[in-house]
Amino acid sequence: MLAAARACRVCQGVLPHPCRPAAQAQPGALIRIIGQAPGVRVQASGRPFTDPSGVRLRAWMGVDEREFYDASLVAVTPMGLCFPGLDAKGADKPPRRECAPLWQDRFTGALPNVRLTLLVGAHAQRWHLGSAAGRTLTQTVLHWRTHIPAYVALPHPSWRNNAWLARNPWFGHELLPWLRARVRNILEHRA
């Protein structure tokens, strides 16, 4: 299934660059990260979260690169598998609408051992939480406990969210310590 996802070319010709799906997964993965879509650096590397957002996300999770890029531990299955391009202001465009209906349920079915799913950003939260998502990302993340054990809602770890993080200190004081402890517990009790 991952090979099929990486070979997907549904958006070829629509994107301003060649399709280069970036995902990682193995059937035994214990943690799943569902973000928005790869950024420009990931488009170049072909590897999820090989950018400053990935550095911040790994710090939020309390994992190192070795653990994060071990697909038998961590699956990364974004809402859009390819970099969607940049908008007029230089920000990443939203994920292509074609992608999630093609791949999200298939990834869910192929990852039966996932114990924790991180919904990174509003696109993933709206898709997976549906009507249980708040009207805003802040509302959804603020009520993160209501979606446990299935999901944990997070903002995107981009530098563009530094102001959000500063306005919401509870995120660093409440959610992140819980997240690090939960991730560590999952990784230390794999069997």
Secondary structure, 3 states (H helix, E strand, C coil): CHHHHHCCCCCCCCCCCCCCCCCECCCCCCEEEECCCCCHHHHHHCCCCCCHHHHHHHHHHCCCHHHHCCCCCEEECCCCCCCCCECCCCCECCCCCCHHHHHHHHHHHHCCCCCEEEEECHHHHHHHHHHHCCCCHHHHHHCHHHHCCCEEEECCCCHHHHHHHHHCCHHHHHHHHHHHHHHHHHHHCCC
